[in-house]
Structures are given as C-alpha cells and as structure tokens.
Amino acid sequence: MLKKSYISGVASYLPSKVITNDDLAKFVDTSDEWIFQRTGIKQRHISEGESCADLAYKSAKMAIDNSGIDINDIDGIVVATATTDVRFPAVATYVAGRLGIDCYAYDISAACAGFIFGLNVADNAIKLGQSKNVVVVGVDLFSKLVDWKDRNTCVLFGDGSGAVVLSSCEEEDDYGIFSTHIYSSGKNADLLKSYEIGKIGLHMNGKAVYKFAVKSMGDSIIDALKYNNMDKKQVDWVVPHQANLRIIESVANYIDFDMDKVIVSLQNHANTSAATIPLAMDSAIRDNKFKSGDILALTAMGSGFSWGSCLLKWK
Ligand code: ACO
C-alpha cells in the first residue's frame, strides 16, 4: 500500500526580547518609516543567550506535543538552518538528545528555502516507507550573523524557530502533501551570502534578490499546480517565506492571487530565514484560518539561490 505524508503538528518559538524599528534607529542610521514602507517589518525577536539548538528544541517539542504522536514514535529529525552553534554535530542531534529519543537526525543547508527542502526529504522518506513520523524544524539566529552597523541588511532579520511533524497516512486519505518541488541556481550564489566563517556580516544585492524571489516563488507555485493538474482557484491559502511584504505582494500579483488569502506574519518577527514558513503557519492556526480540506501552497526562496514549493490538503 502506497504511503504519503501529512502535517500532524505545528509549533513555533520566538525568543522573548523584542527590538522594534524605533529601537534599531537608536543605534543604526535608519527609521521605522523607512523599514516599514520597504519591508512591512515592525519588530524582530532576538536571542539573549539561547542557542540555535535551544530554539530548535523548543519548537520541535511543542510540535510533537501538538501532533499527539508518542515521542517514541518519532523516527527522524531534520533541521534546516544556516546559523548552527558549532560546525558539528548537527543541531538536529542536540534536538534528539534534548527530546531524549534515538532517531536519525541531521541538518540541511538551503538558507531561507531550507524548510521546504526539509519537507521534501521528510515527505520522500515517508513515501518510501523508511519513516513514519519526521520532525522538520526551520531555525535561524541571524542576530549573531548580521553586522548590526550595516543598515542595508541588519534591519531585515530576526531570530526564531518553527517546526512541523510529518506523519504517514494512506495514499487514498483525503488530506496530506500532494508534492514538493525544490530548485537551485548556483550561478547566483554570490548575490546573497554570509562573509567567511568567523567574520560578521553578509553581502546582499537587495534588488536582484527581490526580483528573483518574486519570479521563483511565483513559478514554483505554478509548477506545483501544473504537476497536480490543479488550478490556482482551488488554493485556499498561500504561505510564503516572510522576508518582505512587498515581495509577498508582488508574488501574489505575479500569480494573480488575492492577498486576503496570503498568510503574513513578518511584521512581528522579520525575516527569520528557515523559520518563517512554520512561524507563519503557526500564526494562521492561532487565528483559526486553516479549515479541514483547505488547499495550502507553501513557497520560499533564499540564498543559493534555492527555492521551492509544497502543495498540500490540510487535515
Ligand atoms: N534605513 C534607511 N536607509 C536605508 C536603509 C535603512 N535601513 N537601508 C538602505 N538604505 C538606503 C540606502 O543607503 C540607499 O540610499 P541611497 O539611495 O542614498 O544610496 C537607499 O536606502 C536604497 O533605497 P531603495 O533603492 O529605495 O531600496 P529598495 O527599494 O531596493 O529596498 C530592500 C531595499 C528593502 C533591501 C529591497 O531591495 C529588498 O527587500 N530586497 C530583498 C532583500 C531580502 O529580502 N533579503 C533577505 C534575504 S533573501 C530572502 O529572504 C528572500
């Protein structure tokens, strides 16, 4: 009997310290008006002593609790992150250790698109029957990576984590993941990259990233719809990577989709890289937006460039 996967639990975690745009303007030459008009961001959460593994563990634990799955039935943990605490071992192994379970655990690196790449590997492991319940975490602490004196980049980012549990169901079940789609284009690798390990700061060609983000996220949703012989009218919610409200609005415009059906949470947490999609999903669940049977299109784009999408029916 063929298997597929569905999202059985979602959770997110933000560190308690909040830095508003006005707070930032006290130590960088910027303003709430500039940041809000160009990005839609109002504030970001910043870790004070909590590690990448701490944040990842917290959202993973809550996602497992919310799923109702017995913690001993988790057979894999995949953590998407670009901001690990140490080069090895993987953040995912610390999460497994803190959860007190033995299961395979590894990290993947696809920057802001990492959560979609994580869904892809977990969904495939479940389809192949290799795994029954896999935790996929997106976590990033850009506060330790950005140069807080560089107004071109520091205003855009924050810290946070989000997680889902993907569980196995039968192919004929009327819910679950239809497909995931992942892409990379290495010729753009230098347009958005951190400085060398040990140096603080990142290089970003903002306008090139902006343009590529709109087209790649839009096209990956169109690809997912075509692959499943579906029409955009069937989609109830688009959950995009939360980098910039103008990018999100341009994606909606590119695919001719109503912004009322696009989940936006970035005003509260800024760009948390791999964590933004589960953060946005969790905020939508708290707002009672997703109903059983709703079709969701998730999409993200980030450094690499790497991008992708996931089309699913909500249980
Ligand atoms: N506060 C005040 N002024 C600023 C700031 C700031 N924080 N940052 C830059 N400026 C200035 C620049 O110095 C420049 O001044 P100049 O014209 O005198 O040289 C000017 O503002 C640039 O303004 P715009 O050209 O209007 O900027 P733009 O509209 O391109 O917006 C932005 C910049 C917000 C970075 C935009 O290009 C963008 O969002 N790009 C996408 C980047 C992104 O999202 N990266 C995240 C990682 S990738 C991802 O997650 C998809």
Boltz pocket constraint, residues with backbone or C-beta under 6 A from the ligand:
constraints:
  - pocket:
      binder: B
      contacts: [[A, 29], [A, 30], [A, 31], [A, 34], [A, 35], [A, 38], [A, 39], [A, 112], [A, 151], [A, 152], [A, 153], [A, 155], [A, 156], [A, 192], [A, 204], [A, 205], [A, 206], [A, 207], [A, 209], [A, 210], [A, 213], [A, 241], [A, 242], [A, 243], [A, 244], [A, 271], [A, 301], [A, 302], [A, 303]]
      max_distance: 6.0
